[in-house]
């Protein structure tokens, strides 16, 4: 079982590191590192909110401890179900995709990194 309190602390820590990294960044690799911190914050967030006994995944696969996409999809599907929450669920999926893309974008820049942190 993941320690939820530790996960929330890790979310805060990773987001703080991401914001600090943006101020120091000057190369695409530096901006990619912002994506790494954002991705780590999403993993910690997913670990803090996901409960396998309450949040079933769409495909029935038990997520690994680092599968933030699957955990967050399951969490939002249960906790924010229905049409009025579609935008929130879509935003959550987009944030995970944005962080993953930034980590791998060899032309990452300040704008990309800032958008990722804000998301």
DSSP file (Angstrom, degrees, kcal/mol; ACC not computed):
  #  RESIDUE AA STRUCTURE BP1 BP2  ACC     N-H-->O    O-->H-N    N-H-->O    O-->H-N    TCO  KAPPA ALPHA  PHI   PSI    X-CA   Y-CA   Z-CA
    1    1 A X              0   0    0      0, 0.0     2,-0.2     0, 0.0     0, 0.0   0.000 360.0 360.0 360.0 133.3    0.0    0.0    0.0
    2    2 A X        -     0   0    0     45,-0.1     2,-0.8     1,-0.1     3,-0.1  -0.558 360.0-117.5 -77.6 138.7    1.3    3.4   -1.0
    3    3 A X     >  -     0   0    0     -2,-0.2     4,-2.0     1,-0.2     5,-0.1  -0.699  24.0-159.8 -78.7 108.7    1.6    6.0    1.8
    4    4 A X  H  > S+     0   0    0     -2,-0.8     4,-2.4     1,-0.2     5,-0.2   0.884  87.8  52.4 -60.5 -43.0   -0.8    8.7    0.7
    5    5 A X  H  > S+     0   0    0      1,-0.2     4,-2.0     2,-0.2    -1,-0.2   0.910 110.0  48.7 -61.7 -42.6    0.8   11.5    2.9
    6    6 A X  H  > S+     0   0    0      1,-0.2     4,-2.1     2,-0.2    -1,-0.2   0.876 109.5  53.9 -64.2 -36.7    4.2   10.7    1.5
    7    7 A X  H  X S+     0   0    0     -4,-2.0     4,-2.1     2,-0.2    -2,-0.2   0.913 107.3  49.5 -64.5 -42.4    2.7   10.8   -2.0
    8    8 A X  H  X S+     0   0    0     -4,-2.4     4,-2.1     1,-0.2    -1,-0.2   0.892 110.6  50.6 -64.4 -37.9    1.2   14.3   -1.4
    9    9 A X  H  X S+     0   0    0     -4,-2.0     4,-2.5     1,-0.2    -1,-0.2   0.891 109.2  51.7 -63.7 -38.7    4.6   15.5   -0.1
   10   10 A X  H  X S+     0   0    0     -4,-2.1     4,-2.6     2,-0.2    -2,-0.2   0.863 106.3  54.4 -67.0 -35.8    6.2   14.1   -3.3
   11   11 A X  H  X S+     0   0    0     -4,-2.1     4,-2.3     2,-0.2     5,-0.2   0.966 111.9  43.7 -59.2 -52.5    3.7   16.0   -5.5
   12   12 A X  H  X S+     0   0    0     -4,-2.1     4,-2.2     1,-0.2    -2,-0.2   0.911 114.3  50.0 -59.9 -44.3    4.6   19.3   -3.8
   13   13 A X  H  X S+     0   0    0     -4,-2.5     4,-2.4     1,-0.2    -1,-0.2   0.922 111.7  47.2 -62.4 -45.8    8.3   18.6   -3.9
   14   14 A X  H  X S+     0   0    0     -4,-2.6     4,-2.3     1,-0.2    -1,-0.2   0.886 112.4  49.4 -66.4 -38.8    8.3   17.6   -7.6
   15   15 A X  H  X S+     0   0    0     -4,-2.3     4,-2.2    -5,-0.2    -1,-0.2   0.874 110.6  50.6 -68.6 -35.8    6.2   20.7   -8.6
   16   16 A X  H  X S+     0   0    0     -4,-2.2     4,-2.3    -5,-0.2    -2,-0.2   0.928 111.3  48.5 -64.2 -44.4    8.6   23.0   -6.6
   17   17 A X  H  X S+     0   0    0     -4,-2.4     4,-2.6     1,-0.2    -2,-0.2   0.892 109.5  53.0 -62.3 -39.7   11.5   21.4   -8.4
   18   18 A X  H  X S+     0   0    0     -4,-2.3     4,-1.9     2,-0.2    -1,-0.2   0.929 110.1  47.2 -61.8 -45.4    9.8   21.8  -11.8
   19   19 A X  H  X S+     0   0    0     -4,-2.2     4,-1.2     1,-0.2    -2,-0.2   0.894 113.5  48.2 -64.2 -40.1    9.3   25.6  -11.1
   20   20 A X  H  X S+     0   0    0     -4,-2.3     4,-1.0     1,-0.2    -1,-0.2   0.898 108.6  55.0 -65.0 -40.4   12.9   26.0  -10.0
   21   21 A X  H  X S+     0   0    0     -4,-2.6     4,-1.7     1,-0.2     3,-0.4   0.870 101.7  57.6 -63.1 -37.9   14.1   24.1  -13.0
   22   22 A X  H  < S+     0   0    0     -4,-1.9    -1,-0.2     1,-0.2     3,-0.2   0.907 103.8  52.6 -59.6 -41.2   12.3   26.5  -15.4
   23   23 A X  H  < S+     0   0    0     -4,-1.2    -1,-0.2     1,-0.2    -2,-0.2   0.788 117.7  37.2 -67.9 -25.8   14.1   29.5  -13.9
   24   24 A X  H  < S+     0   0    0     -4,-1.0    -1,-0.2    -3,-0.4    -2,-0.2   0.607  91.9 113.1 -96.9 -14.7   17.5   27.8  -14.5
   25   25 A X     <  +     0   0    0     -4,-1.7     3,-0.1    -3,-0.2    85,-0.0  -0.271  21.2 151.5 -69.4 141.9   16.8   26.1  -17.8
   26   26 A X        +     0   0    0      1,-0.2     2,-0.3    83,-0.0    -1,-0.1   0.417  58.7  53.8-142.0  -9.9   18.5   27.3  -21.0
   27   27 A X  S  > S-     0   0    0      1,-0.1     4,-2.1    82,-0.1     3,-0.4  -0.855  86.7-106.9-127.2 161.9   18.7   24.2  -23.2
   28   28 A X  H  > S+     0   0    0     -2,-0.3     4,-2.3     1,-0.2     5,-0.2   0.877 121.2  55.2 -54.3 -37.1   16.2   21.7  -24.5
   29   29 A X  H  > S+     0   0    0      2,-0.2     4,-1.7     1,-0.2    -1,-0.2   0.880 105.5  52.0 -64.9 -37.1   17.5   19.1  -22.1
   30   30 A X  H  > S+     0   0    0     -3,-0.4     4,-0.9     1,-0.2    -1,-0.2   0.910 111.3  46.8 -63.5 -42.0   16.9   21.5  -19.2
   31   31 A X  H  X S+     0   0    0     -4,-2.1     4,-1.2    77,-0.2     3,-0.3   0.838 107.1  57.1 -71.5 -32.1   13.3   22.0  -20.3
   32   32 A X  H  X S+     0   0    0     -4,-2.3     4,-1.7     1,-0.2    -1,-0.2   0.877 100.1  59.7 -61.9 -36.4   12.9   18.2  -20.8
   33   33 A X  H  X S+     0   0    0     -4,-1.7     4,-2.2     1,-0.2    -1,-0.2   0.833  97.7  59.0 -62.2 -31.7   13.9   17.9  -17.1
   34   34 A X  H  X S+     0   0    0     -4,-0.9     4,-2.4    -3,-0.3    -1,-0.2   0.922 104.1  51.4 -60.4 -43.2   10.9   20.1  -16.2
   35   35 A X  H  X S+     0   0    0     -4,-1.2     4,-2.9     1,-0.2    -2,-0.2   0.875 106.3  54.5 -60.7 -37.7    8.7   17.4  -17.9
   36   36 A X  H  X S+     0   0    0     -4,-1.7     4,-2.5     2,-0.2    -1,-0.2   0.929 109.0  46.8 -62.4 -45.5   10.4   14.8  -15.8
   37   37 A X  H  X S+     0   0    0     -4,-2.2     4,-2.1     2,-0.2    -2,-0.2   0.899 113.4  49.7 -63.1 -39.8    9.5   16.6  -12.6
   38   38 A X  H  X S+     0   0    0     -4,-2.4     4,-2.0     2,-0.2    -2,-0.2   0.922 110.7  49.4 -64.5 -43.2    5.9   17.1  -13.8
   39   39 A X  H  X S+     0   0    0     -4,-2.9     4,-2.0     1,-0.2    -2,-0.2   0.910 110.4  50.7 -62.8 -41.3    5.6   13.4  -14.7
   40   40 A X  H  X S+     0   0    0     -4,-2.5     4,-2.3     1,-0.2    -1,-0.2   0.877 107.8  53.2 -64.1 -37.2    6.9   12.4  -11.3
   41   41 A X  H  X S+     0   0    0     -4,-2.1     4,-2.5     1,-0.2    -1,-0.2   0.884 108.4  50.6 -65.6 -36.1    4.4   14.7   -9.6
   42   42 A X  H  X S+     0   0    0     -4,-2.0     4,-2.7     2,-0.2    -2,-0.2   0.876 108.5  51.5 -68.4 -37.4    1.6   13.0  -11.6
   43   43 A X  H  X S+     0   0    0     -4,-2.0     4,-2.3     2,-0.2    -2,-0.2   0.938 112.5  45.9 -62.7 -45.5    2.8    9.6  -10.5
   44   44 A X  H  X S+     0   0    0     -4,-2.3     4,-1.8     2,-0.2    -2,-0.2   0.898 112.1  51.4 -65.2 -40.1    2.8   10.8   -6.9
   45   45 A X  H  X S+     0   0    0     -4,-2.5     4,-1.8     2,-0.2     5,-0.3   0.939 110.1  49.0 -59.9 -47.6   -0.6   12.3   -7.3
   46   46 A X  H  X S+     0   0    0     -4,-2.7     4,-2.5     1,-0.2    -2,-0.2   0.901 110.4  51.0 -59.9 -41.3   -2.0    9.1   -8.8
   47   47 A X  H  < S+     0   0    0     -4,-2.3    -1,-0.2     1,-0.2    -2,-0.2   0.833 109.3  52.2 -65.5 -31.4   -0.5    7.1   -5.9
   48   48 A X  H  < S+     0   0    0     -4,-1.8    -1,-0.2    -5,-0.2    -2,-0.2   0.839 121.6  27.9 -73.7 -33.1   -2.1    9.5   -3.4
   49   49 A X  H  < S+     0   0    0     -4,-1.8     2,-0.3    -5,-0.1    -2,-0.2   0.713  95.7  97.0-104.5 -22.6   -5.7    9.2   -4.8
   50   50 A X     <  +     0   0    0     -4,-2.5     2,-0.4    -5,-0.3    22,-0.1  -0.508  41.6 177.8 -77.6 133.2   -5.9    5.8   -6.5
   51   51 A X    >>  -     0   0    0     -2,-0.3     4,-2.8    20,-0.1     3,-2.1  -0.947  20.3-153.5-132.9 110.8   -7.5    3.0   -4.5
   52   52 A X  T 34 S+     0   0    0     -2,-0.4     5,-0.1     1,-0.3    -1,-0.1   0.740  95.7  57.7 -60.2 -23.0   -7.7   -0.3   -6.4
   53   53 A X  T 34 S+     0   0    0      1,-0.1    -1,-0.3     3,-0.1     3,-0.1   0.676 120.4  28.0 -79.8 -15.7  -10.6   -1.4   -4.3
   54   54 A X  T <4 S+     0   0    0     -3,-2.1     2,-0.7     1,-0.2    -2,-0.2   0.651 115.9  58.7-112.7 -24.7  -12.6    1.7   -5.3
   55   55 A X     <  -     0   0    0     -4,-2.8     2,-0.3    23,-0.0    -1,-0.2  -0.850  64.2-166.8-121.3  96.9  -11.2    2.6   -8.8
   56   56 A X        -     0   0    0     -2,-0.7     2,-0.1    18,-0.2    21,-0.1  -0.610  22.3-123.7 -81.0 138.4  -11.5    0.0  -11.5
   57   57 A X    >   -     0   0    0     -2,-0.3     3,-0.8     4,-0.1    14,-0.1  -0.478  18.6-119.7 -78.0 154.1   -9.5    0.6  -14.6
   58   58 A X  T 3  S+     0   0    0      1,-0.2    -1,-0.1    12,-0.2    -2,-0.0   0.843 114.1  39.8 -61.9 -34.6  -11.3    0.6  -18.0
   59   59 A X  T 3  S-     0   0    0      2,-0.2    -1,-0.2     0, 0.0     3,-0.1   0.422 109.7-118.1 -98.5   1.3   -9.3   -2.3  -19.3
   60   60 A X    <   +     0   0    0     -3,-0.8     2,-0.4     1,-0.3    -2,-0.1   0.497  68.1 137.9  78.0   2.5   -9.3   -4.3  -16.1
   61   61 A X        -     0   0    0      1,-0.0     2,-0.5    -5,-0.0    -1,-0.3  -0.682  58.1-124.6 -84.9 131.4   -5.5   -4.2  -15.8
   62   62 A X        -     0   0    0     -2,-0.4    -6,-0.1    -3,-0.1     9,-0.0  -0.648  34.6-123.6 -72.7 120.3   -4.1   -3.5  -12.4
   63   63 A X        -     0   0    0     -2,-0.5    -1,-0.1     1,-0.1   -11,-0.1  -0.329  16.9-119.1 -68.9 146.2   -1.8   -0.5  -12.8
   64   64 A X    >   -     0   0    0      1,-0.1     3,-1.8    -2,-0.0     7,-0.1  -0.343  38.2 -97.5 -70.6 165.2    1.8   -0.6  -11.8
   65   65 A X  T 3  S+     0   0    0      1,-0.3   -18,-0.1    -2,-0.1    -1,-0.1   0.663 125.8  43.8 -62.5 -14.8    2.9    1.8   -9.1
   66   66 A X  T 3  S+     0   0    0      1,-0.1     2,-1.8   -20,-0.1    -1,-0.3   0.296  79.9 108.3-111.6   9.2    4.1    4.3  -11.8
   67   67 A X    <>  +     0   0    0     -3,-1.8     4,-2.3     1,-0.2     5,-0.2  -0.537  35.8 163.5 -87.3  73.6    1.2    4.0  -14.2
   68   68 A X  H  >  +     0   0    0     -2,-1.8     4,-3.0     1,-0.2     5,-0.3   0.862  68.7  58.1 -62.3 -37.0   -0.2    7.4  -13.5
   69   69 A X  H  > S+     0   0    0     -3,-0.2     4,-2.4     1,-0.2    -1,-0.2   0.956 110.9  40.0 -58.9 -52.3   -2.3    7.4  -16.7
   70   70 A X  H  > S+     0   0    0      2,-0.2     4,-2.2     1,-0.2    -1,-0.2   0.902 117.7  48.8 -66.4 -41.7   -4.2    4.3  -15.8
   71   71 A X  H  X S+     0   0    0     -4,-2.3     4,-2.5     2,-0.2    -2,-0.2   0.933 114.4  44.3 -65.6 -45.2   -4.6    5.2  -12.1
   72   72 A X  H  X S+     0   0    0     -4,-3.0     4,-3.0     2,-0.2     5,-0.3   0.901 111.4  53.7 -68.7 -39.2   -5.8    8.8  -12.8
   73   73 A X  H  X S+     0   0    0     -4,-2.4     4,-2.3    -5,-0.3    -1,-0.2   0.938 112.4  45.2 -56.5 -46.3   -8.2    7.6  -15.5
   74   74 A X  H  X S+     0   0    0     -4,-2.2     4,-1.6     2,-0.2     5,-0.2   0.913 113.7  49.4 -65.2 -43.3   -9.7    5.1  -13.0
   75   75 A X  H  X S+     0   0    0     -4,-2.5     4,-3.2     1,-0.2     5,-0.4   0.951 115.1  42.6 -60.8 -50.8   -9.9    7.7  -10.3
   76   76 A X  H  X S+     0   0    0     -4,-3.0     4,-2.0     1,-0.2    -1,-0.2   0.845 108.7  59.0 -69.1 -32.7  -11.6   10.3  -12.4
   77   77 A X  H  < S+     0   0    0     -4,-2.3    -1,-0.2    -5,-0.3    -2,-0.2   0.888 118.2  31.9 -61.0 -37.4  -13.9    7.8  -14.0
   78   78 A X  H >< S+     0   0    0     -4,-1.6     3,-0.7    -3,-0.2    -2,-0.2   0.925 127.0  37.1 -84.3 -50.0  -15.3    7.0  -10.6
   79   79 A X  H 3< S+     0   0    0     -4,-3.2    -3,-0.2     1,-0.3    -2,-0.2   0.761 129.2  30.4 -80.8 -25.8  -15.0   10.2   -8.7
   80   80 A X  T 3< S+     0   0    0     -4,-2.0    -1,-0.3    -5,-0.4     9,-0.2  -0.398  85.2 155.0-129.1  55.3  -15.9   12.6  -11.5
   81   81 A X    <   +     0   0    0     -3,-0.7     4,-0.1     3,-0.1     3,-0.1  -0.304  31.1  48.7 -79.6 165.8  -18.2   10.5  -13.6
   82   82 A X  S >  S-     0   0    0      1,-0.1     3,-1.2    -5,-0.1     4,-0.1   0.020  93.4 -67.9  93.2 163.8  -20.9   11.9  -15.9
   83   83 A X  G >  S+     0   0    0      1,-0.2     3,-1.9     2,-0.2     4,-0.3   0.847 121.2  61.7 -58.3 -42.4  -21.2   14.4  -18.7
   84   84 A X  G 3  S+     0   0    0      1,-0.3    -1,-0.2     2,-0.1     3,-0.2   0.731 107.8  46.5 -61.9 -18.9  -20.7   17.6  -16.6
   85   85 A X  G <> S+     0   0    0     -3,-1.2     4,-2.2     1,-0.2    -1,-0.3   0.286  78.3 105.4-104.2   9.4  -17.2   16.4  -15.6
   86   86 A X  H <> S+     0   0    0     -3,-1.9     4,-2.6     1,-0.2     5,-0.2   0.890  78.9  53.0 -58.3 -40.8  -16.0   15.4  -19.1
   87   87 A X  H  > S+     0   0    0     -4,-0.3     4,-2.5    -3,-0.2    -1,-0.2   0.882 108.0  50.7 -64.3 -37.7  -13.8   18.4  -19.4
   88   88 A X  H  > S+     0   0    0     -3,-0.2     4,-2.4     2,-0.2    -1,-0.2   0.929 112.1  46.6 -65.2 -45.0  -12.0   17.6  -16.1
   89   89 A X  H  X S+     0   0    0     -4,-2.2     4,-2.1     1,-0.2    -2,-0.2   0.910 113.2  49.6 -63.5 -41.3  -11.4   14.1  -17.2
   90   90 A X  H  X S+     0   0    0     -4,-2.6     4,-2.3    -5,-0.2    -2,-0.2   0.901 109.8  51.6 -64.0 -40.8  -10.1   15.2  -20.6
   91   91 A X  H  X S+     0   0    0     -4,-2.5     4,-2.5     2,-0.2    -2,-0.2   0.924 108.3  51.5 -61.7 -44.6   -7.8   17.8  -18.9
   92   92 A X  H  X S+     0   0    0     -4,-2.4     4,-1.8     1,-0.2    -2,-0.2   0.919 111.2  47.0 -60.1 -44.4   -6.4   15.1  -16.6
   93   93 A X  H  X S+     0   0    0     -4,-2.1     4,-2.0     1,-0.2    -1,-0.2   0.899 112.2  51.1 -63.9 -39.5   -5.6   12.8  -19.6
   94   94 A X  H  X S+     0   0    0     -4,-2.3     4,-2.7     1,-0.2    -2,-0.2   0.873 106.1  54.8 -66.4 -37.0   -4.1   15.8  -21.5
   95   95 A X  H  X S+     0   0    0     -4,-2.5     4,-2.4     2,-0.2     5,-0.2   0.925 108.6  47.6 -62.9 -44.7   -1.8   16.7  -18.6
   96   96 A X  H  X S+     0   0    0     -4,-1.8     4,-2.2     1,-0.2    -1,-0.2   0.929 114.2  47.3 -61.6 -44.8   -0.4   13.2  -18.5
   97   97 A X  H  X S+     0   0    0     -4,-2.0     4,-2.5     1,-0.2    -2,-0.2   0.890 111.0  52.0 -64.2 -39.6    0.2   13.2  -22.2
   98   98 A X  H  X S+     0   0    0     -4,-2.7     4,-2.5     2,-0.2    -2,-0.2   0.916 110.1  47.4 -64.4 -44.4    1.8   16.7  -22.1
   99   99 A X  H  X S+     0   0    0     -4,-2.4     4,-1.9     2,-0.2   -60,-0.2   0.922 113.5  48.2 -64.1 -43.8    4.3   15.7  -19.4
  100  100 A X  H  X S+     0   0    0     -4,-2.2     4,-1.1    -5,-0.2    -2,-0.2   0.913 112.6  49.1 -62.0 -42.1    5.2   12.5  -21.3
  101  101 A X  H  X S+     0   0    0     -4,-2.5     4,-1.1     1,-0.2     3,-0.4   0.905 108.4  53.1 -65.2 -41.5    5.6   14.5  -24.5
  102  102 A X  H >< S+     0   0    0     -4,-2.5     3,-0.5     1,-0.2    -1,-0.2   0.896 103.5  57.0 -63.0 -39.4    7.8   17.1  -22.9
  103  103 A X  H 3< S+     0   0    0     -4,-1.9    -1,-0.2     1,-0.2    -2,-0.2   0.860 117.1  35.1 -57.8 -35.4   10.2   14.6  -21.5
  104  104 A X  H 3< S+     0   0    0     -4,-1.1     2,-0.8    -3,-0.4    -1,-0.2   0.495  87.1 111.4-100.5  -5.0   10.8   13.2  -25.0
  105  105 A X    X<  -     0   0    0     -4,-1.1     3,-1.6    -3,-0.5   -73,-0.1  -0.601  48.4-165.5 -77.5 109.0   10.6   16.5  -27.0
  106  106 A X  T 3  S+     0   0    0     -2,-0.8    -1,-0.2     1,-0.3   -78,-0.1   0.587  89.3  50.1 -72.1  -9.3   14.1   17.1  -28.2
  107  107 A X  T 3  S+     0   0    0    -79,-0.1    -1,-0.3   -80,-0.1    -2,-0.1   0.010  80.5 156.0-113.0  25.7   13.2   20.7  -29.1
  108  108 A X    <   -     0   0    0     -3,-1.6     2,-0.2    -6,-0.2   -77,-0.2  -0.184  17.4-179.2 -56.0 143.0   11.6   21.5  -25.7
  109  109 A X     >  -     0   0    0    -78,-0.1     4,-2.3   -79,-0.1     5,-0.2  -0.771  43.5 -85.8-136.8-178.3   11.6   25.2  -24.8
  110  110 A X  H  > S+     0   0    0     -2,-0.2     4,-2.8     1,-0.2     5,-0.2   0.882 123.9  51.9 -60.9 -41.3   10.5   27.5  -22.0
  111  111 A X  H  > S+     0   0    0      2,-0.2     4,-2.6     1,-0.2     5,-0.2   0.934 109.7  49.3 -61.7 -46.6    6.9   27.8  -23.3
  112  112 A X  H  > S+     0   0    0      1,-0.2     4,-1.9     2,-0.2    -2,-0.2   0.933 114.2  45.9 -57.6 -46.2    6.5   24.0  -23.4
  113  113 A X  H  X S+     0   0    0     -4,-2.3     4,-2.3     1,-0.2    -2,-0.2   0.908 112.0  50.1 -65.8 -42.9    7.9   23.6  -19.9
  114  114 A X  H  X S+     0   0    0     -4,-2.8     4,-2.5     1,-0.2    -1,-0.2   0.905 110.2  50.5 -63.7 -41.8    5.7   26.5  -18.5
  115  115 A X  H  X S+     0   0    0     -4,-2.6     4,-2.2    -5,-0.2    -1,-0.2   0.894 110.0  51.2 -62.3 -39.4    2.6   25.0  -20.0
  116  116 A X  H  < S+     0   0    0     -4,-1.9    -2,-0.2    -5,-0.2    -1,-0.2   0.924 111.2  46.2 -65.0 -44.9    3.4   21.6  -18.5
  117  117 A X  H  < S+     0   0    0     -4,-2.3    -2,-0.2     1,-0.2    -1,-0.2   0.919 113.4  49.4 -65.3 -42.9    3.9   23.0  -15.0
  118  118 A X  H  <        0   0    0     -4,-2.5    -1,-0.2     1,-0.3    -2,-0.2   0.878 360.0 360.0 -64.0 -37.5    0.7   25.1  -15.2
  119  119 A X     <        0   0    0     -4,-2.2    -1,-0.3    -5,-0.2    -2,-0.2   0.506 360.0 360.0 -65.9 360.0   -1.3   22.1  -16.4
